[in-house]
Amino acid sequence: MQALQRSDLHQISEAATGHYTNLPLGLVNDHVIRISIMTEPFYWHYHPNSDESFLCIEGILVIDLEDKSIELHPGQLFTIPKNVLHKTRPKEGRSVNLTFELEGIETVRQEIKNES
């Protein structure tokens, strides 16, 4: 059984250093909840074994798909089905979001031509 604990998202996000921080906050059944603090884009990738949901809590999180980009503002949620190629990035400096995904999620990096 997982110990009962409280997570202070503001405290965690303020303490984050570097361009990309991704920390597990807790487990719910076979899924993990993570906090992601980013100041630079994450690479193109997909997950063959899990959907991935994003809940923006600070800044604007951009989720690039092959054919469009989705902007998430604080309080907005978006789910990417498994096997869908995507990339996340902050708009205007920094974003903080929660992700909900299978604990054993697989991440497959994908190189995109004409991508800098």
N, CA, C and O atoms as a GROMACS GRO file, in nm:
protein
  464
    1MET      N    1   0.083  -0.118   0.000
    1MET     CA    2   0.000   0.000   0.000
    1MET      C    3   0.088   0.125   0.000
    1MET      O    4   0.187   0.131   0.072
    2GLN      N    5   0.051   0.221  -0.080
    2GLN     CA    6   0.124   0.346  -0.090
    2GLN      C    7   0.097   0.432   0.033
    2GLN      O    8  -0.017   0.440   0.079
    3ALA      N    9   0.200   0.495   0.087
    3ALA     CA   10   0.186   0.582   0.203
    3ALA      C   11   0.102   0.704   0.167
    3ALA      O   12   0.110   0.755   0.055
    4LEU      N   13   0.023   0.750   0.263
    4LEU     CA   14  -0.056   0.870   0.242
    4LEU      C   15   0.037   0.991   0.246
    4LEU      O   16   0.116   1.007   0.339
    5GLN      N   17   0.028   1.074   0.144
    5GLN     CA   18   0.114   1.192   0.141
    5GLN      C   19   0.046   1.304   0.065
    5GLN      O   20  -0.041   1.282  -0.019
    6ARG      N   21   0.088   1.425   0.096
    6ARG     CA   22   0.037   1.544   0.027
    6ARG      C   23   0.149   1.599  -0.058
    6ARG      O   24   0.264   1.607  -0.013
    7SER      N   25   0.118   1.638  -0.181
    7SER     CA   26   0.216   1.700  -0.269
    7SER      C   27   0.179   1.846  -0.290
    7SER      O   28   0.064   1.877  -0.321
    8ASP      N   29   0.274   1.935  -0.271
    8ASP     CA   30   0.254   2.078  -0.294
    8ASP      C   31   0.308   2.112  -0.432
    8ASP      O   32   0.429   2.128  -0.450
    9LEU      N   33   0.219   2.122  -0.530
    9LEU     CA   34   0.261   2.142  -0.668
    9LEU      C   35   0.336   2.273  -0.688
    9LEU      O   36   0.432   2.278  -0.765
   10HIS      N   37   0.293   2.379  -0.620
   10HIS     CA   38   0.362   2.508  -0.634
   10HIS      C   39   0.503   2.500  -0.578
   10HIS      O   40   0.597   2.552  -0.639
   11GLN      N   41   0.520   2.436  -0.465
   11GLN     CA   42   0.652   2.421  -0.405
   11GLN      C   43   0.743   2.337  -0.495
   11GLN      O   44   0.860   2.372  -0.515
   12ILE      N   45   0.690   2.229  -0.548
   12ILE     CA   46   0.769   2.143  -0.637
   12ILE      C   47   0.810   2.218  -0.763
   12ILE      O   48   0.925   2.210  -0.805
   13SER      N   49   0.716   2.291  -0.823
   13SER     CA   50   0.749   2.362  -0.948
   13SER      C   51   0.847   2.476  -0.924
   13SER      O   52   0.931   2.503  -1.009
   14GLU      N   53   0.838   2.543  -0.811
   14GLU     CA   54   0.931   2.652  -0.780
   14GLU      C   55   1.072   2.600  -0.756
   14GLU      O   56   1.169   2.670  -0.784
   15ALA      N   57   1.085   2.478  -0.703
   15ALA     CA   58   1.216   2.421  -0.673
   15ALA      C   59   1.284   2.360  -0.796
   15ALA      O   60   1.402   2.326  -0.791
   16ALA      N   61   1.210   2.344  -0.904
   16ALA     CA   62   1.265   2.278  -1.024
   16ALA      C   63   1.373   2.362  -1.088
   16ALA      O   64   1.361   2.484  -1.100
   17THR      N   65   1.480   2.295  -1.129
   17THR     CA   66   1.588   2.362  -1.201
   17THR      C   67   1.611   2.288  -1.331
   17THR      O   68   1.569   2.173  -1.346
   18GLY      N   69   1.675   2.351  -1.424
   18GLY     CA   70   1.702   2.287  -1.552
   18GLY      C   71   1.592   2.317  -1.652
   18GLY      O   72   1.495   2.387  -1.622
   19HIS      N   73   1.609   2.261  -1.772
   19HIS     CA   74   1.515   2.288  -1.881
   19HIS      C   75   1.393   2.198  -1.880
   19HIS      O   76   1.288   2.232  -1.935
   20TYR      N   77   1.407   2.080  -1.815
   20TYR     CA   78   1.296   1.985  -1.814
   20TYR      C   79   1.303   1.902  -1.686
   20TYR      O   80   1.402   1.832  -1.661
   21THR      N   81   1.199   1.908  -1.608
   21THR     CA   82   1.188   1.829  -1.486
   21THR      C   83   1.060   1.748  -1.496
   21THR      O   84   0.954   1.803  -1.528
   22ASN      N   85   1.069   1.619  -1.469
   22ASN     CA   86   0.952   1.531  -1.477
   22ASN      C   87   0.959   1.437  -1.356
   22ASN      O   88   1.041   1.346  -1.351
   23LEU      N   89   0.871   1.460  -1.258
   23LEU     CA   90   0.877   1.387  -1.132
   23LEU      C   91   0.747   1.311  -1.105
   23LEU      O   92   0.639   1.367  -1.124
   24PRO      N   93   0.755   1.186  -1.062
   24PRO     CA   94   0.634   1.115  -1.023
   24PRO      C   95   0.581   1.169  -0.890
   24PRO      O   96   0.658   1.193  -0.796
   25LEU      N   97   0.449   1.188  -0.884
   25LEU     CA   98   0.386   1.237  -0.762
   25LEU      C   99   0.314   1.126  -0.686
   25LEU      O  100   0.309   1.127  -0.563
   26GLY      N  101   0.260   1.029  -0.760
   26GLY     CA  102   0.187   0.922  -0.694
   26GLY      C  103   0.135   0.820  -0.794
   26GLY      O  104   0.136   0.843  -0.915
   27LEU      N  105   0.090   0.708  -0.740
   27LEU     CA  106   0.033   0.600  -0.819
   27LEU      C  107  -0.116   0.590  -0.792
   27LEU      O  108  -0.161   0.604  -0.679
   28VAL      N  109  -0.191   0.565  -0.899
   28VAL     CA  110  -0.334   0.538  -0.889
   28VAL      C  111  -0.358   0.410  -0.967
   28VAL      O  112  -0.354   0.409  -1.090
   29ASN      N  113  -0.383   0.302  -0.895
   29ASN     CA  114  -0.394   0.170  -0.955
   29ASN      C  115  -0.267   0.141  -1.035
   29ASN      O  116  -0.160   0.135  -0.976
   30ASP      N  117  -0.275   0.124  -1.166
   30ASP     CA  118  -0.155   0.096  -1.245
   30ASP      C  119  -0.108   0.218  -1.324
   30ASP      O  120  -0.036   0.204  -1.423
   31HIS      N  121  -0.150   0.337  -1.281
   31HIS     CA  122  -0.111   0.460  -1.349
   31HIS      C  123  -0.031   0.550  -1.257
   31HIS      O  124  -0.045   0.546  -1.135
   32VAL      N  125   0.053   0.633  -1.318
   32VAL     CA  126   0.135   0.727  -1.243
   32VAL      C  127   0.090   0.869  -1.278
   32VAL      O  128   0.053   0.898  -1.392
   33ILE      N  129   0.095   0.956  -1.178
   33ILE     CA  130   0.071   1.100  -1.197
   33ILE      C  131   0.207   1.167  -1.184
   33ILE      O  132   0.278   1.147  -1.086
   34ARG      N  133   0.242   1.247  -1.285
   34ARG     CA  134   0.372   1.316  -1.286
   34ARG      C  135   0.351   1.466  -1.299
   34ARG      O  136   0.251   1.511  -1.356
   35ILE      N  137   0.446   1.542  -1.247
   35ILE     CA  138   0.449   1.685  -1.271
   35ILE      C  139   0.565   1.712  -1.366
   35ILE      O  140   0.675   1.660  -1.348
   36SER      N  141   0.540   1.792  -1.466
   36SER     CA  142   0.641   1.827  -1.566
   36SER      C  143   0.656   1.978  -1.569
   36SER      O  144   0.560   2.052  -1.588
   37ILE      N  145   0.780   2.023  -1.550
   37ILE     CA  146   0.812   2.165  -1.559
   37ILE      C  147   0.911   2.179  -1.673
   37ILE      O  148   1.018   2.118  -1.672
   38MET      N  149   0.876   2.260  -1.773
   38MET     CA  150   0.964   2.270  -1.890
   38MET      C  151   0.983   2.414  -1.934
   38MET      O  152   0.892   2.496  -1.929
   39THR      N  153   1.106   2.441  -1.980
   39THR     CA  154   1.138   2.570  -2.041
   39THR      C  155   1.188   2.552  -2.184
   39THR      O  156   1.214   2.650  -2.254
   40GLU      N  157   1.201   2.427  -2.226
   40GLU     CA  158   1.241   2.395  -2.364
   40GLU      C  159   1.156   2.279  -2.414
   40GLU      O  160   1.098   2.206  -2.334
   41PRO      N  161   1.147   2.261  -2.546
   41PRO     CA  162   1.065   2.152  -2.602
   41PRO      C  163   1.118   2.014  -2.565
   41PRO      O  164   1.238   1.994  -2.546
   42PHE      N  165   1.026   1.919  -2.555
   42PHE     CA  166   1.059   1.778  -2.543
   42PHE      C  167   1.058   1.722  -2.685
   42PHE      O  168   0.993   1.778  -2.773
   43TYR      N  169   1.129   1.614  -2.708
   43TYR     CA  170   1.143   1.559  -2.844
   43TYR      C  171   1.015   1.489  -2.893
   43TYR      O  172   0.927   1.453  -2.814
   44TRP      N  173   1.008   1.471  -3.025
   44TRP     CA  174   0.898   1.396  -3.086
   44TRP      C  175   0.903   1.252  -3.037
   44TRP      O  176   1.010   1.191  -3.030
   45HIS      N  177   0.786   1.197  -3.003
   45HIS     CA  178   0.781   1.060  -2.952
   45HIS      C  179   0.637   1.008  -2.956
   45HIS      O  180   0.543   1.082  -2.985
   46TYR      N  181   0.623   0.880  -2.926
   46TYR     CA  182   0.490   0.820  -2.908
   46TYR      C  183   0.502   0.712  -2.802
   46TYR      O  184   0.611   0.669  -2.766
   47HIS      N  185   0.386   0.669  -2.753
   47HIS     CA  186   0.379   0.566  -2.650
   47HIS      C  187   0.297   0.448  -2.703
   47HIS      O  188   0.176   0.461  -2.719
   48PRO      N  189   0.361   0.334  -2.730
   48PRO     CA  190   0.288   0.221  -2.788
   48PRO      C  191   0.197   0.148  -2.690
   48PRO      O  192   0.113   0.069  -2.733
   49ASN      N  193   0.211   0.172  -2.560
   49ASN     CA  194   0.134   0.094  -2.464
   49ASN      C  195   0.047   0.177  -2.369
   49ASN      O  196  -0.006   0.122  -2.272
   50SER      N  197   0.032   0.307  -2.394
   50SER     CA  198  -0.048   0.387  -2.302
   50SER      C  199  -0.096   0.516  -2.365
   50SER      O  200  -0.024   0.580  -2.442
   51ASP      N  201  -0.218   0.554  -2.331
   51ASP     CA  202  -0.264   0.690  -2.358
   51ASP      C  203  -0.190   0.780  -2.260
   51ASP      O  204  -0.132   0.733  -2.161
   52GLU      N  205  -0.191   0.910  -2.287
   52GLU     CA  206  -0.126   1.006  -2.198
   52GLU      C  207  -0.214   1.130  -2.190
   52GLU      O  208  -0.247   1.191  -2.291
   53SER      N  209  -0.252   1.167  -2.067
   53SER     CA  210  -0.335   1.286  -2.047
   53SER      C  211  -0.252   1.397  -1.986
   53SER      O  212  -0.169   1.373  -1.898
   54PHE      N  213  -0.274   1.519  -2.033
   54PHE     CA  214  -0.203   1.637  -1.986
   54PHE      C  215  -0.303   1.734  -1.923
   54PHE      O  216  -0.406   1.764  -1.984
   55LEU      N  217  -0.273   1.782  -1.804
   55LEU     CA  218  -0.352   1.885  -1.737
   55LEU      C  219  -0.259   2.002  -1.710
   55LEU      O  220  -0.169   1.992  -1.627
   56CYS      N  221  -0.282   2.113  -1.779
   56CYS     CA  222  -0.198   2.232  -1.763
   56CYS      C  223  -0.233   2.300  -1.632
   56CYS      O  224  -0.350   2.320  -1.600
   57ILE      N  225  -0.129   2.337  -1.555
   57ILE     CA  226  -0.155   2.408  -1.430
   57ILE      C  227  -0.087   2.545  -1.423
   57ILE      O  228  -0.120   2.626  -1.337
   58GLU      N  229   0.009   2.570  -1.513
   58GLU     CA  230   0.076   2.701  -1.515
   58GLU      C  231   0.132   2.725  -1.654
   58GLU      O  232   0.183   2.633  -1.718
   59GLY      N  233   0.122   2.849  -1.700
   59GLY     CA  234   0.173   2.883  -1.832
   59GLY      C  235   0.084   2.825  -1.941
   59GLY      O  236  -0.033   2.794  -1.918
   60ILE      N  237   0.141   2.811  -2.060
   60ILE     CA  238   0.070   2.751  -2.173
   60ILE      C  239   0.154   2.635  -2.224
   60ILE      O  240   0.271   2.652  -2.258
   61LEU      N  241   0.093   2.516  -2.229
   61LEU     CA  242   0.158   2.397  -2.281
   61LEU      C  243   0.111   2.375  -2.424
   61LEU      O  244  -0.010   2.368  -2.450
   62VAL      N  245   0.205   2.366  -2.517
   62VAL     CA  246   0.171   2.337  -2.656
   62VAL      C  247   0.201   2.190  -2.682
   62VAL      O  248   0.310   2.142  -2.652
   63ILE      N  249   0.102   2.121  -2.738
   63ILE     CA  250   0.119   1.982  -2.778
   63ILE      C  251   0.115   1.979  -2.929
   63ILE      O  252   0.010   1.999  -2.990
   64ASP      N  253   0.230   1.954  -2.989
   64ASP     CA  254   0.238   1.945  -3.134
   64ASP      C  255   0.205   1.804  -3.178
   64ASP      O  256   0.259   1.706  -3.125
   65LEU      N  257   0.115   1.794  -3.275
   65LEU     CA  258   0.082   1.667  -3.340
   65LEU      C  259   0.132   1.678  -3.484
   65LEU      O  260   0.179   1.784  -3.525
   66GLU      N  261   0.123   1.573  -3.558
   66GLU     CA  262   0.174   1.576  -3.696
   66GLU      C  263   0.101   1.678  -3.783
   66GLU      O  264   0.161   1.734  -3.875
   67ASP      N  265  -0.027   1.702  -3.757
   67ASP     CA  266  -0.106   1.788  -3.844
   67ASP      C  267  -0.159   1.916  -3.778
   67ASP      O  268  -0.223   1.996  -3.845
   68LYS      N  269  -0.133   1.935  -3.648
   68LYS     CA  270  -0.180   2.056  -3.581
   68LYS      C  271  -0.114   2.067  -3.444
   68LYS      O  272  -0.046   1.976  -3.398
   69SER      N  273  -0.136   2.182  -3.382
   69SER     CA  274  -0.087   2.206  -3.247
   69SER      C  275  -0.204   2.243  -3.157
   69SER      O  276  -0.296   2.315  -3.198
   70ILE      N  277  -0.200   2.193  -3.035
   70ILE     CA  278  -0.304   2.220  -2.935
   70ILE      C  279  -0.240   2.303  -2.825
   70ILE      O  280  -0.133   2.268  -2.775
   71GLU      N  281  -0.304   2.414  -2.787
   71GLU     CA  282  -0.256   2.494  -2.675
   71GLU      C  283  -0.344   2.466  -2.553
   71GLU      O  284  -0.466   2.478  -2.559
   72LEU      N  285  -0.279   2.429  -2.443
   72LEU     CA  286  -0.351   2.407  -2.318
   72LEU      C  287  -0.318   2.520  -2.222
   72LEU      O  288  -0.201   2.551  -2.196
   73HIS      N  289  -0.422   2.582  -2.168
   73HIS     CA  290  -0.409   2.686  -2.068
   73HIS      C  291  -0.441   2.625  -1.932
   73HIS      O  292  -0.500   2.517  -1.925
   74PRO      N  293  -0.404   2.692  -1.823
   74PRO     CA  294  -0.431   2.636  -1.690
   74PRO      C  295  -0.576   2.591  -1.675
   74PRO      O  296  -0.670   2.664  -1.707
   75GLY      N  297  -0.590   2.470  -1.625
   75GLY     CA  298  -0.722   2.411  -1.605
   75GLY      C  299  -0.774   2.330  -1.722
   75GLY      O  300  -0.881   2.270  -1.713
   76GLN      N  301  -0.699   2.326  -1.833
   76GLN     CA  302  -0.743   2.250  -1.950
   76GLN      C  303  -0.672   2.115  -1.957
   76GLN      O  304  -0.554   2.103  -1.922
   77LEU      N  305  -0.747   2.014  -2.003
   77LEU     CA  306  -0.701   1.876  -2.010
   77LEU      C  307  -0.708   1.827  -2.154
   77LEU      O  308  -0.803   1.859  -2.227
   78PHE      N  309  -0.608   1.749  -2.196
   78PHE     CA  310  -0.607   1.691  -2.330
   78PHE      C  311  -0.544   1.553  -2.321
   78PHE      O  312  -0.442   1.534  -2.254
   79THR      N  313  -0.605   1.456  -2.390
   79THR     CA  314  -0.554   1.319  -2.389
   79THR      C  315  -0.506   1.279  -2.527
   79THR      O  316  -0.575   1.300  -2.627
   80ILE      N  317  -0.387   1.221  -2.532
   80ILE     CA  318  -0.330   1.168  -2.655
   80ILE      C  319  -0.340   1.017  -2.651
   80ILE      O  320  -0.288   0.954  -2.559
   81PRO      N  321  -0.407   0.956  -2.748
   81PRO     CA  322  -0.416   0.810  -2.751
   81PRO      C  323  -0.279   0.746  -2.776
   81PRO      O  324  -0.190   0.808  -2.834
   82LYS      N  325  -0.264   0.622  -2.733
   82LYS     CA  326  -0.139   0.552  -2.758
   82LYS      C  327  -0.111   0.548  -2.908
   82LYS      O  328  -0.203   0.551  -2.990
   83ASN      N  329   0.016   0.542  -2.942
   83ASN     CA  330   0.067   0.537  -3.080
   83ASN      C  331   0.054   0.667  -3.158
   83ASN      O  332   0.083   0.668  -3.278
   84VAL      N  333   0.012   0.776  -3.096
   84VAL     CA  334   0.002   0.904  -3.166
   84VAL      C  335   0.130   0.984  -3.143
   84VAL      O  336   0.167   1.013  -3.028
   85LEU      N  337   0.198   1.020  -3.252
   85LEU     CA  338   0.321   1.096  -3.246
   85LEU      C  339   0.292   1.237  -3.195
   85LEU      O  340   0.198   1.302  -3.240
   86HIS      N  341   0.374   1.284  -3.099
   86HIS     CA  342   0.354   1.417  -3.043
   86HIS      C  343   0.483   1.471  -2.982
   86HIS      O  344   0.581   1.399  -2.960
   87LYS      N  345   0.479   1.600  -2.955
   87LYS     CA  346   0.590   1.670  -2.890
   87LYS      C  347   0.527   1.778  -2.802
   87LYS      O  348   0.429   1.841  -2.842
   88THR      N  349   0.584   1.799  -2.684
   88THR     CA  350   0.532   1.904  -2.596
   88THR      C  351   0.636   2.014  -2.582
   88THR      O  352   0.757   1.991  -2.591
   89ARG      N  353   0.586   2.136  -2.560
   89ARG     CA  354   0.676   2.251  -2.543
   89ARG      C  355   0.601   2.363  -2.471
   89ARG      O  356   0.479   2.374  -2.480
   90PRO      N  357   0.676   2.445  -2.400
   90PRO     CA  358   0.612   2.560  -2.336
   90PRO      C  359   0.596   2.673  -2.438
   90PRO      O  360   0.676   2.687  -2.530
   91LYS      N  361   0.493   2.750  -2.420
   91LYS     CA  362   0.478   2.872  -2.499
   91LYS      C  363   0.512   2.987  -2.406
   91LYS      O  364   0.460   2.994  -2.294
   92GLU      N  365   0.597   3.075  -2.450
   92GLU     CA  366   0.634   3.192  -2.370
   92GLU      C  367   0.709   3.156  -2.243
   92GLU      O  368   0.675   3.204  -2.135
   93GLY      N  369   0.811   3.074  -2.254
   93GLY     CA  370   0.904   3.056  -2.145
   93GLY      C  371   0.894   2.933  -2.059
   93GLY      O  372   0.990   2.856  -2.051
   94ARG      N  373   0.780   2.910  -1.993
   94ARG     CA  374   0.773   2.801  -1.896
   94ARG      C  375   0.630   2.749  -1.888
   94ARG      O  376   0.533   2.825  -1.893
   95SER      N  377   0.620   2.618  -1.874
   95SER     CA  378   0.488   2.557  -1.850
   95SER      C  379   0.503   2.451  -1.741
   95SER      O  380   0.609   2.390  -1.724
   96VAL      N  381   0.394   2.430  -1.670
   96VAL     CA  382   0.387   2.327  -1.568
   96VAL      C  383   0.260   2.248  -1.594
   96VAL      O  384   0.152   2.306  -1.608
   97ASN      N  385   0.273   2.117  -1.601
   97ASN     CA  386   0.154   2.035  -1.624
   97ASN      C  387   0.164   1.904  -1.547
   97ASN      O  388   0.272   1.861  -1.507
   98LEU      N  389   0.050   1.841  -1.529
   98LEU     CA  390   0.043   1.707  -1.476
   98LEU      C  391   0.020   1.612  -1.591
   98LEU      O  392  -0.052   1.646  -1.685
   99THR      N  393   0.081   1.493  -1.586
   99THR     CA  394   0.051   1.389  -1.683
   99THR      C  395   0.000   1.267  -1.608
   99THR      O  396   0.041   1.239  -1.495
  100PHE      N  397  -0.090   1.197  -1.672
  100PHE     CA  398  -0.151   1.075  -1.619
  100PHE      C  399  -0.128   0.967  -1.723
  100PHE      O  400  -0.175   0.978  -1.836
  101GLU      N  401  -0.054   0.862  -1.684
  101GLU     CA  402  -0.015   0.760  -1.781
  101GLU      C  403   0.011   0.627  -1.711
  101GLU      O  404   0.027   0.623  -1.589
  102LEU      N  405   0.015   0.520  -1.789
  102LEU     CA  406   0.046   0.388  -1.736
  102LEU      C  407   0.182   0.392  -1.667
  102LEU      O  408   0.276   0.453  -1.718
  103GLU      N  409   0.192   0.328  -1.551
  103GLU     CA  410   0.318   0.331  -1.476
  103GLU      C  411   0.435   0.280  -1.560
  103GLU      O  412   0.544   0.336  -1.553
  104GLY      N  413   0.415   0.176  -1.638
  104GLY     CA  414   0.521   0.120  -1.721
  104GLY      C  415   0.519   0.173  -1.863
  104GLY      O  416   0.547   0.099  -1.957
  105ILE      N  417   0.486   0.300  -1.880
  105ILE     CA  418   0.474   0.358  -2.014
  105ILE      C  419   0.607   0.347  -2.090
  105ILE      O  420   0.714   0.370  -2.035
  106GLU      N  421   0.596   0.312  -2.217
  106GLU     CA  422   0.712   0.307  -2.306
  106GLU      C  423   0.712   0.434  -2.389
  106GLU      O  424   0.608   0.476  -2.439
  107THR      N  425   0.829   0.493  -2.405
  107THR     CA  426   0.845   0.614  -2.486
  107THR      C  427   0.939   0.583  -2.601
  107THR      O  428   1.053   0.541  -2.579
  108VAL      N  429   0.892   0.603  -2.723
  108VAL     CA  430   0.973   0.577  -2.842
  108VAL      C  431   1.002   0.711  -2.909
  108VAL      O  432   0.911   0.779  -2.958
  109ARG      N  433   1.130   0.747  -2.911
  109ARG     CA  434   1.172   0.872  -2.973
  109ARG      C  435   1.162   0.858  -3.125
  109ARG      O  436   1.192   0.753  -3.181
  110GLN      N  437   1.118   0.965  -3.190
  110GLN     CA  438   1.100   0.964  -3.335
  110GLN      C  439   1.168   1.087  -3.393
  110GLN      O  440   1.137   1.200  -3.354
  111GLU      N  441   1.259   1.067  -3.485
  111GLU     CA  442   1.325   1.178  -3.551
  111GLU      C  443   1.233   1.228  -3.664
  111GLU      O  444   1.175   1.148  -3.738
  112ILE      N  445   1.220   1.358  -3.675
  112ILE     CA  446   1.136   1.419  -3.776
  112ILE      C  447   1.225   1.496  -3.872
  112ILE      O  448   1.306   1.578  -3.828
  113LYS      N  449   1.211   1.472  -4.003
  113LYS     CA  450   1.289   1.544  -4.101
  113LYS      C  451   1.245   1.690  -4.103
  113LYS      O  452   1.129   1.721  -4.077
  114ASN      N  453   1.339   1.779  -4.133
  114ASN     CA  454   1.315   1.924  -4.138
  114ASN      C  455   1.282   1.981  -4.002
  114ASN      O  456   1.226   2.089  -3.993
  115GLU      N  457   1.317   1.911  -3.896
  115GLU     CA  458   1.294   1.960  -3.760
  115GLU      C  459   1.428   2.007  -3.705
  115GLU      O  460   1.526   1.934  -3.708
  116SER      N  461   1.431   2.129  -3.653
  116SER     CA  462   1.557   2.181  -3.598
  116SER      C  463   1.569   2.148  -3.451
  116SER      O  464   1.668   2.184  -3.388
   0.00000   0.00000   0.00000
